[in-house]
Each structure stands twice: as C-alpha cells, then as structure tokens.
Amino acid sequence: MIPGKYRSVSGRATNNVNCGLHLVIQTSSLPEKNKVEFKLHKETPSFPGRLLQHDLERNYSSRQGDHINLVSSSMPSFPILQRSSEEKILYSDRLTLERQKLTVCPIIDGEEHLRLLNFQHNFITRIQNISNLQRLIFLDLYDNQIEEISGLSTLRSLRVLLLGKNRIKKISNLENLKSLDVLDLHGNQISKIENVSHLCDLRVLNLARNLLSHVDNLNGLDSLTELNLRHNQITFVRDVDNLPCLQRLFLSFNNISTFESVCCLADSTSLSDITFDGNPIAQESWYKHTILQNMMQLRQLDMKRITEEERRMASVIAKKEEEKKRESQKQSLLKEKKRLTINNVARKWDLQQHRVTSIAANQDRKDSDSPSQDPCQVDGSTISAFPEETGSLDSALSNALQGLSVTDTHLVEVDGDTLSLYGSGALESLDRNWSVQTAGMVTTVSFTFIEFDEIVQVLPKLKIKFPNSLHLKFKETNLVMLQQFNALAQLRRIDQLTIDPQGNPVVSFTLWKYYVLFRLSHFSMQKINGTEVTQNDMIMAERLFGILAHVASSELPQYRLISILGDARKKQFRYLLETKGKKPGVVSEENNDSKRLVGENTNRATLNYTTRDFYNEKLEEIKEKKKFCKMYIEDLVKEATEINMKNEALQKLWPQMFIELVRDAVIEIRNKSSYMKLCLQQITDQK
Amino acid sequence: MDPGVSSAQRHVLTYMEDAVCQLLENKEDISQYGIARFFTEYFNSVCQGTHILFREFSFIQATPHNRASFLRAFWRCFRTVGKNGDLLTMKEYHCLLQLLCPDFPLELTQKAARIVLMDDAMDCLMSFSDFLFAFQIQFYYSEFLESVAAIYQDLLSGKNPNTVIVPTSSSGQHRQRPALGEASMLEGVEASLFYQCLENLCDRHKYSCPPPALVKEVLSNVQRLTFYGFLVALSKHHGINQALGALPDKGDLMHDPAMDEELERLLAQVPGLVNSVTASSEASCLPSRTPPRVGSPWRPLHHARKVDAESDGSTEETDESET
C-alpha cells in the first residue's frame, strides 16, 4: 500500500514529457518484497550465480516508480532529476524511473554513488546524462526506443546492462564495460555479434529475438555461461568451442537444419544444456540420436533430462548409421573404380578400332609422317569389313597409349546372376576357380569391349565353367558377319541373345535375326534383343535359309562333311554309335548331353565359323601341300605325256617295224634247209 | 608345261591338283573308305557344281566352271531371300557370300554393287535379282572387265590402242582428232570404237570373255555409252546369261520347284508346327524343345526324318525335353 502522501502523480495527469515541463514525482517507501525484485544485494558488489533470463526478460514491474522530482534545468531539453534527501538516504544506491514517459534520460544530479538505475518502459531514444554515475552497477533500459548503444563509456563498474526490447541495430561502444556480467540485448535488431570479445567477465548474454543469421566471433568471452539465441534466424553456429565456461545454449526457434552447421558444439566440453526446438533439425528422424551421440557431455536437451537409456539408444543407432555410411562409401568407391575401369577399357577399345582406320587411312594417303592426332580422331563409324592389315603400331599411337593412365585393362564382375566381362583381358578370368555355387547362379553372361573372335575361342570354357548360362549379351564386340553366329552353336543352350547395336555392325543387317534363329534353331531361343521369338519368326528363318542348310548337308560330298565337322564331333558320333548298344531306357546325364550336342540339326552343323586368324593359318598350311600337289601332278602329267609321246611314236613306227620284222622272218625262212641247220645250231648252242 | 596344252586341259589339271590336295589334307578320314571312292565323289561333285561349297576363294576363282558353279550355288541357296522381297545392302550381300566362301573379298562385291548402283551411293539397297546378275558379270568376267576398264580409260583420254598410226597418211590422224574432240565433250565413248577394241581383247586374251557376237549386239543399240552403262547392259542381257549357263533367266529367277519342295518338307519339321495343338493353347510361348534328332551325318537326311517321325509320337521324348 502506498501512502497517499507518496502517491505517484506521474501516472496519468501530468505526463507531459515535453522538454521544460515540470514533472513532480514523489518517492515512496515500498514494501520490502518489491524492493528485491531483481535480487540485488547491497553488500556484495558481485552478482549472484543464477540470474534467470526469464526474470530479466519479464519487465520486473515493481514499484510504480520512485517519486522523483524532475525540475526544469537550464539546458532546454533535459529535465533534471532531484530527489528528496529522505529518499536519497533511504535508497541511496538505487533509482527507479520506470514508466515515466521519459523520452530522454534526465540529468541526474548529486547521485554519484548510485548503483542501480532503472529506466524500464519509457520512450528514451538515447542513453545520455549518466556518465557521471560512475559507480553504476545495474542499468536497466528495457522497453525503450534506444537505437544505438552509447553513453556508457564511463560506467566502468557496470555489471548488468539490460537493453532488451529496444531498437538497437549494432553491438558497439561497450569497450570500457570490462566488468560486465550480464548483457541483455533481447528483442532488438542486431544482426551480428561483434565488439564483445573484451567482456571476459560476461556470464550471461541474451540475444534472443534479434536478426542474427549466424553465430561466430565469440572468442574472448571466457566466462560466458549462458547464451540465449532463441528466436533468431541462425543457420550455423561457430566458435562456441572457444567459450570455455558455456553451460547453457538456447537455440530454439532458429533455422538450423543440419548438425554440421552446429558441429562446433561437439567440441565444447562445458555444455550441459541445449535447446534446438523450433528448428528444422528437430523435425529430422536422426535428430535426437545424432545430437546425443555427438554431444556426450549434454545433460539436458530441449529442457528435458537425458536418460541413460536414451544415450544408449543413440549410440547404437549412431553406430548403425556409421556402418551404413561406410558401406555406402565403399559401394560408391567400388562403383567409381568400376566406372573408371570401364572407361579405360572403352578407350582402349576405341583406339584399337581406330588404329586400323588410321593405318588404312595412312596407307591411302601415303603419308610418311603420321600426324599425332590420328588416334584422337573419332570417326564415329567403325569398320564393317574385316581388318585386313594387322601391322605394327603407329609411333604416334604408341605414344598416345603410353599417355593413357591405365588403371586396369579389364574388369570382371559377378553380380548375382550376371557375369560381366569388359576388355579382352577379362576372358582369362574364365580360367579361375569359380565356386560351384557362384558359377551355378550365373545365368547371364555379358561381353563388352572384347573382339568376338576372342570370345569364340573361350566358348568351350564358358560351357564348362558356367553351365547354367542361358542369356548372352554382346556389346562392342565387333560382330560383323552372319557367319560369326555359327560359332555360338557349340554351346549347350541359349535362351536369350542380346546383341547391342553399339559396336556390332551386324545388327544393321535386315536378316540377322532370322539367321540366328535358323542357325541356332536347336536352342529354341525365346528372346532376341528383348523381343519374344514367335512362331512366325521361326518359320521365316527356316524359309529364308532352309535351302542353305539342305545344300550344306546333302549336297556336300561325304569326305567334305567329315572334314568340316572335324575331330570333336567325330568323337561324339563314335560315342553315339557305342551307346546305341545300351538299353533304350537308360537316360544318363552324359547321354543327354551328347544327344543334345548331336541333336543339333545336323544339316546345319557344317555351317561353321573359324576366326579370321585361324583361317589364314590354315590357308598358309595348305599352301605347302598345294605346292607339292602341283609338282606331283606336273610330274604325273610329264610322265603321262612322255608315255603318250612314246605311244604315238610307237604307233607311227610300228607299221614299219612290223613290216621289217615280217621281212626279216621271211628272208630267214627262204632257204628251208639252211634255216633248219641254223635252228639246230641255235639249240645246241643253248645247251 | 607344254604350251600346246589348251585351257580346258589346264583346268582338268587344276582339279586333279585340288583332288590330290584334298586327299592329303584328309588322308586319315578318306583312307577309311577308299581312295577310289574319294575320287569318284570328288569328280562327281565337280560335275554337279557342289565342289566349291565352303572352299577358299582362290579355288573358287580358279576356273570358269568353278565360278559358274559358285554363282549357281549362291542362287540356289539364297533364292528364298530374293523371293521374300527383302532389299539388302551391299554389305549384307557380302555377308551372304561369306557364308558360302569365308574369305570372299569385299572388293568384288563392291564392284558388283557399283554396277547396280551406277557408281552412285554405295549404301543403297539392292534387289536380289539386280545384284545377282551384276555379280555374275563381275565375278565370272573379272579379268575381262579389268581390261575393259583400262581400254575405256584409254579411250576417254583419247588414246586409241587399236589405231595403227601410219606416218605417211595424214587422213588417219585427222580422223583421230575430231573423235577425240567429241569424246571429251560427250559422255562415255563411241560404241563402235569401243567394240573394235573389245573384239581385239577377246581374241587376244586367254581368260573367259563374253561371246563377241553378243557383245556386238549390246553395243549396236547405242551410239555412245559409259563404262557402267556397258556393264549394266551386259548384266541384263539374256543371251550372255544363257551363254554363261549358271543362272536361269531373270523371269525364272525365283523358280526352283525341286528346292521349293525340299523347303516345304523342312518347314514341316519346324518345332511347333508338329505339336500345333499344344502350341495354340499357350498363345505366345514357344512350344517345347524339339526332340533331339538322332541322325548321324553319314545317313542321308530322309533316314533322320524317319527317326524323328518315330520320336514325335512318343511321350517319353516330350517329357524329357520338358525338363
């Protein structure tokens, strides 16, 4: 209860805050309890430990203002404050001027020992006229219209500075306030933390409800225990690990969305209490356990105690995430390596293809010094005809190859049911010891950047090592002739065939699919290049090439058939001949196999494919034989002509010879008796 | 070699050499069933024209008979492709040729294509009959055509290999020059002049040439002609085709009743047609695999088919192939 004598007149009536006007305010003695609103102790200059910011935020409406006399002064704008001496003695160290409708700070005379000054809820725009109050410890300017921090440079003892709910845009002019303990700047328009590094005694800093977009520049605040940054626009926080005493950090209602933006908090060993509610990060599924895992020192999160259970859960989840990340990293590394390898293989392949173009082109141009840019020229079209020349590498080309950083020249990959081979070196992997399980699971084999002729040579190995392979894919394998498909007939079974147009000119032919169906009809293929094989396709294939098969089998002389079919098949036939003696009911695995092999349409079996190199080798071998044969026949012919000549000569001479023979005989017998004597003589001579 | 030996005799020797060579290559196999039989088969196949199947190009090119046989074989095997109406590129035809002769050179096919396409865009599609007749001319008369090309070039540039320049008479030279002037302004060469050169060529050369009378016929229809025009005319000339004797007339090109019959028989054996009842129930799926044919190559085909007929009916086989 305020005694009437001391009732404040300041209330409503004479609230003219214009300059020069009298303002009579009378102090009153307030009940004890109101006095200690802000918990100031007269005795101790230092502040008590806990000063909850809630208390500071709230307007500590206590006394309705001391009754103070403000008399007009000589200076036109500033009123002068005077207190009665009673009051001066009673409340010698504190002065309250809240809700006085002040627009300016009045000049306070004769109160040099003042320690607490309260200007709450006024309309003050500038801090002035308090430079003489050098003992001031507590200055409260909450809820005014101050736009700039100034006029405080003499207040070296100031411990508590409350500037909440003003219009301050910048933290400045606090250089001399080295003893500052509490700085409250909530509800202003501050966008940057600056000029606070010298406040090494500052324990509480309140910057809530400002325009901060980030937090940094916090070095030097070695005593800061509590930092309130609620209701700003903060996206990242830095330098908090430079605050050795920081225990409580309030970041509610900001714009933090990742832990990386506040990662410095993990390095702060002193933090025990933190709030993130109202941030985007708090909505994330990984929020709680990430925070807990990274900030083991925390005791409270979002104003709730952290239990052991929660911590345990967090670490478990975090470990799992770590594992997952490591796995995915490994996966992506592997993928990258694969990609690089495939790129290398592709480049080598291109060079190989273009090497022949460049050599052929060189021969055309008859260029003596081959330009170095040849390997780099991209023709776009690969050669469709078989490369005739295989000559030695161009010098420029070998340089280019050396320039390549080849990490790996081939790639072999088994992915569940697909075996992928990139580059010709990969074919050697078929020799590896594949586990039966792995090999058995493989149903698709894909060849890329490998010459088809090289693949042909390893097909028997493929048949043995990967018996369940049903689907073959070829890409960039230089399939140029229909004949090459003949080589696929030796496999056990093919259900699907995919020939990628890229790098396989054969696909541009109109008839290629029908030829494949025709030649590999014993496989009863189901799909070619993804499209199902229809009955009509089979019929068409047979119709187009059936006669070829007929000619190839029935019109070839026997000896040709056998020589074409070769040794391997002969063994099969022999085996079949032997098995004919077995009981018809016996069906063994081997039997089936050989049956199937033989069961390939025998009228097509003569359509074979020998790779270019083998064929040339064979022709070379035959050359010798041909030479010999030629000579042999020539000799025979010579002999025959000689004999013929002799025969003709004999024919010519024979009549004459015959006549002479007869004449000689007749002459001999002319004289019978002398002839008889001659004969007898001859007989006795003989004896 | 006796110079008196005629070309026919020389070719016989070629076959003998080849026969002996084949014998050498396959002596293990052939010794099993006798050399006499081998020779019989060999020369039989030469007569029938099947000796060139799957042989190397050098052999196929060796004699005119070989060339003609090859042409005929190509026609018989791939007539169906033509009948189907597909137009193919030069490369695809080359592929088909390679099916019968693995090392057939591309240049020949290219030259043949040039005849059809009149040296124009080489990627164009060609019909089977066009290609076949052009190919016939190109392949059978390759050497002849080369010489003709040389002659044509000479004529184009004004040099007439035939003219005997008599220094004393100026009239021959005078007659020469206006011809030269004409040749340079108009396309191609004068037909009659061209024919004279060709006639000489035919007399002189030992390899096969088209009958001169027919060539004269070709050239008598036109005043001037280009090289490819000449070749096209050659390829389309019925008489020359008949003289060659390898291919039937253009009108009959798609007819080969014997082969068609054979084809029908083969088609009847296409998997699925036999089990058409089961196939129709599963709309788009392929029917079960063919029961394996248990024929050996030594048995003629019809035996093998008989075996198939047996196995077709048995459920045992079908069950097997189901697994």
Interface residues (C-beta under 8 A of the other chain):
Chain A: S384 A385 M481 L482 Q483 P505 V506 S508 F509 T510 L511 S521 H522 S524 Q526 E532 V533 T534 Q535 M538 I539 M540 E542 R543 L544 F545 G546 I547 L548 A549 H550 V551 A552 S553 S554 E555 L556 P557 Q558 Y559 R560 L561 I562 S563 I564 L565 F573 L576 L577 V587 N592 K595 R596 V598 G599 N601 T602 N603 A605 T606 L607 T610 Y615 L619 I622 K625 K626 F628 C629 K630 Y632 I633 E634 L636 V637 T641
Chain B: M1 D2 L13 M16 E17 D18 V20 C21 Q22 L24 E25 N26 D29 I30 Y33 F38 E41 Y42 N44 S45 Q48 T50 H51 L53 F54 E56 A73 R76 C77 F78 R79 T80 V81 N84 D86 L87 L88 T89 K91 E92 C95 L96 Q98 L99 P102 D103 L106 M259 E262 L263 L266 L267 V270 P271 G272 L273 A279 S284 L286 S288 R289 T290 P291 P292 R293 V294 G295 S296 P297 W298 P300 L301 A304 E320
